[in-house]
Amino acid sequence: MAGRTKHNPKIESPTGRAKLKPQREPYWESLTESAALGYRRSKGEGIGRWLLRQRKPGTRLYNRKTLGLADDGKMVADGRAVLSFLDAKAEGLKRLGAIKSPSRFLVRHACAHYIDYRIAQGKQVNEIERTIVCHILPKLGHIPVAELTTVALRSWHGALAAGPAMARTKTGAERNFKRADAADPQVARRRRSTANRLLATLRAILNRAFKDELVADPTAWGKRLEAFPGVDRVRLQYLTVAEGERLVNASDDDFKPLLIAALECGARYSELCRLVCEDYHPDNKTIFVAESKSGKPRYITLSDSGARFFSSVVAGRPAKQLMFRKKSGDGWRDSDQGRRMKDSCARARIVPPVPFHALRHSYASALIAGGTSLLVVSRNLGHSSTSMTEKTYAHLASSYVREEVNKGAPTYRFNIAALKVRAIR
């Protein structure tokens, strides 16, 4: 991606820096074409220091400045004397004049900074990089962040909603677009919903630049810029137990374990692909999801049926081996499930076909229909609160709610038959 900072991952975390050998010459990471951020820890010292190196114009000589102590060992970053990697990077850019000369800090620089931030946090960046390259950089990448206006961003947001959806293409190939009936209300709703998601990504990018003091004013993309209302209605696709059984029976042997796992624990496809054998804990019948969509780890409590399945999957296998692999031994990739789901749905006579994510909805729907509380379902799904779970699945829980109300409601001994109610005229 254009403008992306070169990485030295060894200096990004205290754990990585602790493994570096002390040396006179710092470990460097490029900040600009003529400047770099450095980390140095002298022999015998338990903590290191951050340095800024800048080349003198027209020469091969450098000026060096100390930015502060590193958050090594028991040193806790405070953003002033003790700096984390991101603190040091922001301070270095500030001293280089990124704030004093905002015209130099373009939207593409903010995008690169956000990718760097997510990588440093250990989060996935593939999907966000595709979003940036396809939808943000072509129209906004060359514009200085300080010159963004609410009107310009609203125009970009509206154009996304009005334009056709992009089709998947091979890397380096010319972009193709899906053909759709523009007069179809559902097509318009989906395009507006997509535009809202892209707007949320851009806001996250610009807000991170603001928090790291790379830009000074968030007004343009703040409360003045509104998303399209009422376009993100939940469209729930889920299978009945019988349909889930048909789907599994109709799938190929490679794909079956992934389908069963999704129906038994409700994990996302990407989460299942990253599981290793030691993530199943037989003592308490749980699955540990180390990396989720929200970035927070969680435990999924399994049913007895789910525990038996996962026990059979990991039996006799190395702890660090991927739990779900193809017959070739390779792991499952991001897009490997799409075609297989369509083929399996066709063989199982599931019309219309459902995506893999529908298995997560199927798991949650079956639990709620069986009387499981929304709190328990929310924890297993990894939702930050029960509000998301309730928004998506509450309509399935009416019988459960009625039963719970009957359990807790007081019983009054009124003589209702003898009660006379005066009609209001």
DRENMARRO-569734 format. One line per field, with one value per residue (C-alpha): residue number from 1; residue in three letters; chain; x, y, z. Coordinates in steps of 0.2 Angstrom, whole numbers, padded with zeros to 4 digits, always signed. Each point is the difference from the previous one (the first is absolute). Layout:
// DRENMARRO-569734
n: c(NUM	...)
res: c(ala	...)
chain: c(A	...)
X: c(X	...)
Y: c(Y	...)
Z: c(Z	...)
END
This chain:
// DRENMARRO-569734
n: c(1	2	3	4	5	6	7	8	9	10	11	12	13	14	15	16	17	18	19	20	21	22	23	24	25	26	27	28	29	30	31	32	33	34	35	36	37	38	39	40	41	42	43	44	45	46	47	48	49	50	51	52	53	54	55	56	57	58	59	60	61	62	63	64	65	66	67	68	69	70	71	72	73	74	75	76	77	78	79	80	81	82	83	84	85	86	87	88	89	90	91	92	93	94	95	96	97	98	99	100	101	102	103	104	105	106	107	108	109	110	111	112	113	114	115	116	117	118	119	120	121	122	123	124	125	126	127	128	129	130	131	132	133	134	135	136	137	138	139	140	141	142	143	144	145	146	147	148	149	150	151	152	153	154	155	156	157	158	159	160	161	162	163	164	165	166	167	168	169	170	171	172	173	174	175	176	177	178	179	180	181	182	183	184	185	186	187	188	189	190	191	192	193	194	195	196	197	198	199	200	201	202	203	204	205	206	207	208	209	210	211	212	213	214	215	216	217	218	219	220	221	222	223	224	225	226	227	228	229	230	231	232	233	234	235	236	237	238	239	240	241	242	243	244	245	246	247	248	249	250	251	252	253	254	255	256	257	258	259	260	261	262	263	264	265	266	267	268	269	270	271	272	273	274	275	276	277	278	279	280	281	282	283	284	285	286	287	288	289	290	291	292	293	294	295	296	297	298	299	300	301	302	303	304	305	306	307	308	309	310	311	312	313	314	315	316	317	318	319	320	321	322	323	324	325	326	327	328	329	330	331	332	333	334	335	336	337	338	339	340	341	342	343	344	345	346	347	348	349	350	351	352	353	354	355	356	357	358	359	360	361	362	363	364	365	366	367	368	369	370	371	372	373	374	375	376	377	378	379	380	381	382	383	384	385	386	387	388	389	390	391	392	393	394	395	396	397	398	399	400	401	402	403	404	405	406	407	408	409	410	411	412	413	414	415	416	417	418	419	420	421	422	423	424	425)
res: c(met	ala	gly	arg	thr	lys	his	asn	pro	lys	ile	glu	ser	pro	thr	gly	arg	ala	lys	leu	lys	pro	gln	arg	glu	pro	tyr	trp	glu	ser	leu	thr	glu	ser	ala	ala	leu	gly	tyr	arg	arg	ser	lys	gly	glu	gly	ile	gly	arg	trp	leu	leu	arg	gln	arg	lys	pro	gly	thr	arg	leu	tyr	asn	arg	lys	thr	leu	gly	leu	ala	asp	asp	gly	lys	met	val	ala	asp	gly	arg	ala	val	leu	ser	phe	leu	asp	ala	lys	ala	glu	gly	leu	lys	arg	leu	gly	ala	ile	lys	ser	pro	ser	arg	phe	leu	val	arg	his	ala	cys	ala	his	tyr	ile	asp	tyr	arg	ile	ala	gln	gly	lys	gln	val	asn	glu	ile	glu	arg	thr	ile	val	cys	his	ile	leu	pro	lys	leu	gly	his	ile	pro	val	ala	glu	leu	thr	thr	val	ala	leu	arg	ser	trp	his	gly	ala	leu	ala	ala	gly	pro	ala	met	ala	arg	thr	lys	thr	gly	ala	glu	arg	asn	phe	lys	arg	ala	asp	ala	ala	asp	pro	gln	val	ala	arg	arg	arg	arg	ser	thr	ala	asn	arg	leu	leu	ala	thr	leu	arg	ala	ile	leu	asn	arg	ala	phe	lys	asp	glu	leu	val	ala	asp	pro	thr	ala	trp	gly	lys	arg	leu	glu	ala	phe	pro	gly	val	asp	arg	val	arg	leu	gln	tyr	leu	thr	val	ala	glu	gly	glu	arg	leu	val	asn	ala	ser	asp	asp	asp	phe	lys	pro	leu	leu	ile	ala	ala	leu	glu	cys	gly	ala	arg	tyr	ser	glu	leu	cys	arg	leu	val	cys	glu	asp	tyr	his	pro	asp	asn	lys	thr	ile	phe	val	ala	glu	ser	lys	ser	gly	lys	pro	arg	tyr	ile	thr	leu	ser	asp	ser	gly	ala	arg	phe	phe	ser	ser	val	val	ala	gly	arg	pro	ala	lys	gln	leu	met	phe	arg	lys	lys	ser	gly	asp	gly	trp	arg	asp	ser	asp	gln	gly	arg	arg	met	lys	asp	ser	cys	ala	arg	ala	arg	ile	val	pro	pro	val	pro	phe	his	ala	leu	arg	his	ser	tyr	ala	ser	ala	leu	ile	ala	gly	gly	thr	ser	leu	leu	val	val	ser	arg	asn	leu	gly	his	ser	ser	thr	ser	met	thr	glu	lys	thr	tyr	ala	his	leu	ala	ser	ser	tyr	val	arg	glu	glu	val	asn	lys	gly	ala	pro	thr	tyr	arg	phe	asn	ile	ala	ala	leu	lys	val	arg	ala	ile	arg)
chain: c(A	A	A	A	A	A	A	A	A	A	A	A	A	A	A	A	A	A	A	A	A	A	A	A	A	A	A	A	A	A	A	A	A	A	A	A	A	A	A	A	A	A	A	A	A	A	A	A	A	A	A	A	A	A	A	A	A	A	A	A	A	A	A	A	A	A	A	A	A	A	A	A	A	A	A	A	A	A	A	A	A	A	A	A	A	A	A	A	A	A	A	A	A	A	A	A	A	A	A	A	A	A	A	A	A	A	A	A	A	A	A	A	A	A	A	A	A	A	A	A	A	A	A	A	A	A	A	A	A	A	A	A	A	A	A	A	A	A	A	A	A	A	A	A	A	A	A	A	A	A	A	A	A	A	A	A	A	A	A	A	A	A	A	A	A	A	A	A	A	A	A	A	A	A	A	A	A	A	A	A	A	A	A	A	A	A	A	A	A	A	A	A	A	A	A	A	A	A	A	A	A	A	A	A	A	A	A	A	A	A	A	A	A	A	A	A	A	A	A	A	A	A	A	A	A	A	A	A	A	A	A	A	A	A	A	A	A	A	A	A	A	A	A	A	A	A	A	A	A	A	A	A	A	A	A	A	A	A	A	A	A	A	A	A	A	A	A	A	A	A	A	A	A	A	A	A	A	A	A	A	A	A	A	A	A	A	A	A	A	A	A	A	A	A	A	A	A	A	A	A	A	A	A	A	A	A	A	A	A	A	A	A	A	A	A	A	A	A	A	A	A	A	A	A	A	A	A	A	A	A	A	A	A	A	A	A	A	A	A	A	A	A	A	A	A	A	A	A	A	A	A	A	A	A	A	A	A	A	A	A	A	A	A	A	A	A	A	A	A	A	A	A	A	A	A	A	A	A	A	A	A	A	A	A	A	A	A	A	A	A	A	A	A	A	A	A	A	A	A	A	A	A	A	A	A	A	A	A	A	A	A	A	A	A	A	A	A	A	A	A	A	A	A	A	A)
X: c(+0000	+0006	+0009	+0001	+0013	+0014	-0001	+0013	-0012	+0014	-0002	-0019	-0003	+0009	+0000	+0009	+0012	+0005	+0007	+0011	+0019	+0006	+0011	+0007	-0009	-0019	-0013	-0008	-0017	-0004	-0011	+0002	+0013	+0012	-0004	-0001	-0006	+0013	+0001	+0016	+0003	+0018	+0008	-0005	-0015	-0017	-0009	+0003	-0002	-0009	+0010	-0004	+0012	-0001	+0011	+0008	-0006	+0012	+0012	+0002	+0001	-0014	-0006	-0005	-0012	-0006	-0019	-0002	+0001	-0008	-0013	+0011	+0000	-0011	+0000	-0018	-0003	-0007	+0002	+0013	+0016	-0004	-0006	-0008	+0005	-0015	+0003	+0018	-0006	-0012	+0012	+0013	-0012	-0005	+0018	+0002	-0014	-0015	-0011	+0008	-0001	-0017	+0000	+0013	-0011	-0011	-0015	+0011	+0013	-0014	-0005	+0018	+0001	-0017	+0007	+0016	-0010	-0011	+0015	+0008	-0016	+0001	-0016	-0004	+0002	-0003	-0018	+0003	+0014	-0011	-0013	+0013	+0007	-0017	-0011	+0011	+0016	-0007	-0011	+0008	+0018	+0008	-0009	+0008	-0010	-0001	-0009	-0014	-0017	-0016	-0008	+0014	-0001	-0019	+0002	+0012	-0012	-0015	+0010	+0004	-0019	-0005	+0013	+0000	+0008	+0017	+0003	+0014	+0015	+0017	+0014	+0006	-0015	-0011	-0015	-0016	-0018	-0015	-0015	-0016	-0017	+0003	-0019	-0001	-0002	+0010	+0015	-0001	-0001	+0015	+0010	-0004	+0005	+0016	+0004	-0004	+0013	+0013	-0003	+0002	+0017	+0006	-0006	+0010	+0016	-0002	-0005	+0016	+0011	-0009	+0003	+0018	+0001	+0004	-0015	-0007	-0019	-0013	-0014	-0002	-0003	-0008	-0019	-0003	+0003	-0015	-0002	-0016	-0013	-0011	+0011	+0008	-0015	+0005	-0003	+0001	+0004	+0001	-0003	-0012	+0008	-0006	+0007	+0017	+0001	-0004	+0013	+0013	-0005	+0001	+0017	+0017	+0011	+0012	-0013	-0011	+0010	+0000	-0019	-0003	+0012	-0010	-0017	+0007	+0009	-0006	+0017	+0004	+0008	+0016	+0001	-0002	+0014	+0012	-0004	+0014	-0003	+0005	-0014	-0012	-0001	-0007	+0000	-0014	-0006	+0004	+0008	+0013	-0001	+0016	-0004	-0018	-0007	-0001	+0018	-0005	+0003	-0014	-0005	-0014	-0009	-0005	-0015	+0004	-0003	+0013	+0012	+0000	+0002	+0015	+0008	+0000	+0007	+0016	+0002	+0019	+0005	+0014	-0006	+0006	-0007	-0014	-0016	-0009	+0010	-0003	+0005	+0015	+0006	-0002	-0011	-0016	+0002	-0012	-0010	+0001	-0018	-0010	-0001	-0001	-0015	-0009	+0003	-0005	-0016	-0004	+0002	-0010	-0014	+0002	-0008	+0005	+0018	+0007	+0017	+0012	-0005	-0017	+0006	+0005	-0018	-0007	+0010	-0006	-0018	-0001	+0007	-0013	-0014	+0005	-0001	+0018	+0001	+0006	+0014	+0008	-0003	+0008	+0016	+0002	-0002	+0013	-0012	+0005	-0017	-0017	-0007	+0007	-0006	-0017	-0001	+0004	-0009	-0013	-0015	+0005	-0001	-0018	-0005	+0016	-0004	-0018	+0006	+0012	-0013	-0012	+0014	+0004	-0017	-0009	-0017	-0013	-0016	-0013	-0018	+0000	-0017	-0009	+0009	-0012	+0008	-0010	+0000	+0006	-0012)
Y: c(+0000	+0017	+0010	-0015	+0001	-0014	-0010	-0006	-0012	-0004	+0017	+0002	-0009	-0002	-0019	+0002	+0013	-0011	-0013	+0013	+0000	+0016	+0009	+0018	+0003	+0001	-0011	+0011	+0002	+0012	+0015	+0010	+0000	+0009	-0005	-0015	-0005	-0010	-0011	-0003	-0009	+0000	-0015	-0003	+0012	-0008	+0014	+0008	+0018	+0006	+0011	+0010	+0001	+0013	+0002	+0018	+0007	-0003	-0011	-0018	+0006	-0002	+0009	-0010	+0004	-0010	-0001	-0009	-0016	-0016	-0009	-0015	-0011	+0008	+0017	+0005	+0012	+0017	+0008	+0013	-0007	-0018	-0004	-0015	-0004	+0009	+0015	+0001	-0001	+0014	+0011	-0003	+0006	+0015	+0005	-0002	+0013	-0011	+0011	+0016	-0003	-0009	+0001	-0014	-0012	-0008	-0012	-0013	+0003	-0002	-0016	-0007	+0006	-0009	-0016	+0001	+0003	-0016	-0010	+0006	-0005	-0018	+0003	-0006	+0012	-0009	+0006	+0017	+0002	-0006	+0013	+0014	-0004	-0002	+0013	+0013	+0003	+0003	+0015	+0006	-0006	+0015	+0013	+0007	-0005	+0018	+0005	-0013	+0008	-0007	+0004	-0010	-0015	+0000	+0000	-0014	-0010	+0004	-0006	-0017	-0002	+0005	-0011	-0018	-0013	-0007	-0018	-0010	+0000	-0007	+0010	+0013	-0003	+0014	+0003	-0007	+0005	-0010	+0002	+0004	+0008	+0018	+0002	-0015	+0007	-0014	+0004	+0018	-0005	-0011	+0013	+0013	-0013	-0004	+0019	+0002	-0014	+0008	+0017	-0008	-0007	+0017	+0008	-0013	+0005	+0018	-0001	-0010	+0013	+0013	-0010	-0002	+0019	-0001	+0011	+0014	+0001	-0014	+0011	-0005	-0018	+0002	+0002	+0011	-0015	-0011	-0018	-0006	-0004	-0016	-0010	-0012	-0011	-0017	-0013	-0017	-0015	-0016	-0019	-0011	-0015	-0012	+0012	+0001	-0019	-0001	+0013	-0010	-0016	+0008	+0008	-0008	-0008	+0014	+0013	-0010	+0003	+0019	+0000	-0011	+0011	+0016	-0008	-0007	+0016	+0015	+0006	+0010	-0008	+0011	-0005	-0019	+0001	+0007	-0013	-0012	-0016	+0007	+0012	-0013	-0003	-0016	+0003	+0013	-0004	+0017	+0007	+0015	+0013	+0009	+0013	+0005	+0014	+0012	-0004	-0007	-0018	-0011	-0017	-0009	-0013	-0015	-0012	-0018	-0004	+0014	-0006	-0018	+0007	+0011	-0014	-0011	+0013	+0004	-0018	-0005	+0015	+0013	+0015	+0013	-0008	+0009	-0008	+0000	-0004	-0006	-0017	+0008	+0006	+0018	+0012	+0008	+0017	+0015	-0005	-0019	-0002	+0010	-0012	-0015	+0007	+0003	-0018	-0007	+0010	-0006	-0018	+0002	+0009	+0015	+0015	+0013	-0005	+0007	+0007	-0008	+0014	-0007	-0014	+0012	+0006	-0018	-0004	+0016	-0003	-0018	+0005	+0014	-0011	-0013	+0013	+0005	+0018	+0014	+0003	-0017	+0001	+0017	-0006	-0015	+0011	+0012	+0015	+0015	+0001	-0009	+0015	-0007	-0017	+0006	+0011	-0015	-0015	+0007	-0004	-0019	+0002	+0004	-0017	+0000	+0018	-0005	-0015	+0011	+0013	-0014	-0007	+0017	+0009	+0000	-0009	+0011	-0008	+0011	-0005	+0005	-0008	+0011	+0016	+0013	+0012	+0015	+0004	+0017	+0010)
Z: c(+0000	-0005	+0014	+0012	+0013	+0000	+0015	+0013	+0010	+0013	+0008	+0000	+0017	+0016	-0002	-0017	+0006	+0015	-0013	-0008	+0003	+0008	-0013	-0003	-0016	+0003	-0009	-0012	-0008	-0015	+0004	-0016	-0014	+0010	+0018	+0011	+0017	+0010	+0015	+0010	+0017	+0007	+0007	+0018	-0001	+0002	-0010	-0016	-0008	-0016	-0012	-0015	-0014	-0014	-0015	-0003	-0016	-0015	+0011	+0006	+0018	+0013	+0015	+0015	+0014	+0015	+0001	+0017	+0009	-0007	+0010	+0003	+0016	+0013	-0008	-0004	-0015	+0005	-0017	+0007	+0008	-0004	-0017	-0009	-0018	-0006	+0012	-0006	-0019	+0003	+0009	-0014	-0013	+0010	+0002	-0019	-0003	-0004	+0011	-0004	-0019	-0002	-0019	+0001	+0009	-0013	+0001	-0006	+0014	+0012	-0008	+0001	+0019	+0004	-0008	+0010	+0016	-0003	-0004	+0016	+0009	-0007	-0011	-0017	-0014	-0017	-0001	+0005	-0012	-0014	+0006	+0000	-0017	-0009	+0008	+0009	-0009	-0017	+0005	+0016	+0001	-0007	+0011	+0015	+0016	+0005	-0016	+0002	+0001	+0005	-0017	-0009	+0011	-0002	-0019	+0001	+0012	-0012	-0015	+0008	+0003	-0018	-0008	-0005	+0012	-0004	-0005	+0006	-0012	-0001	+0007	-0013	-0011	-0006	+0012	-0005	+0007	+0003	-0010	+0010	-0002	+0007	+0002	+0012	+0018	+0007	-0011	+0005	+0018	-0001	-0009	+0014	+0013	-0008	-0002	+0019	+0004	-0011	+0008	+0017	-0006	-0006	+0017	+0010	-0011	+0003	+0018	+0003	-0008	+0011	+0016	-0005	-0003	-0018	-0004	+0010	-0005	-0001	-0004	-0019	+0004	+0017	+0004	-0015	-0012	+0002	-0006	-0009	+0012	+0001	-0013	+0012	+0004	+0006	-0013	+0009	-0010	+0010	-0002	+0010	+0008	-0014	-0013	+0009	+0000	-0019	-0003	+0009	-0008	-0017	+0002	-0005	+0013	+0001	+0004	+0012	+0016	-0003	-0002	+0015	+0010	-0005	+0005	+0017	+0006	-0011	-0003	-0016	-0015	+0003	+0018	-0004	-0013	+0013	+0014	+0005	+0009	+0017	-0001	+0005	+0019	+0004	+0019	-0001	-0017	-0008	-0016	+0002	-0014	+0002	-0014	-0004	-0011	+0015	+0004	+0017	+0004	+0007	+0006	-0008	+0011	-0009	+0001	+0004	-0019	-0004	+0012	-0007	-0018	+0005	+0010	-0015	-0011	+0011	+0006	-0001	-0010	+0004	+0011	-0012	-0016	-0008	+0005	-0017	-0015	-0018	-0005	-0008	+0017	-0004	+0011	-0006	-0008	+0000	-0015	-0001	+0008	-0013	-0014	+0011	+0010	-0017	-0006	+0017	+0001	-0018	+0004	+0017	-0010	+0011	-0010	+0000	+0004	+0017	+0003	+0013	+0013	+0000	+0010	+0014	-0001	+0000	+0016	+0009	-0006	+0006	+0017	+0003	-0007	+0013	+0014	+0002	+0008	-0012	+0012	-0002	-0019	+0000	+0009	-0011	-0016	+0007	-0001	+0011	+0008	-0001	-0011	-0016	+0004	+0005	-0016	-0011	+0009	+0012	-0011	+0002	+0019	+0003	+0007	+0011	+0007	+0003	+0010	+0010	+0004	+0006	+0012	+0008	+0000	+0017	+0002	+0008	+0008	-0007	-0002	-0018	-0003	+0013	-0007	-0007	-0013	-0004	-0018	-0005	-0011)
END
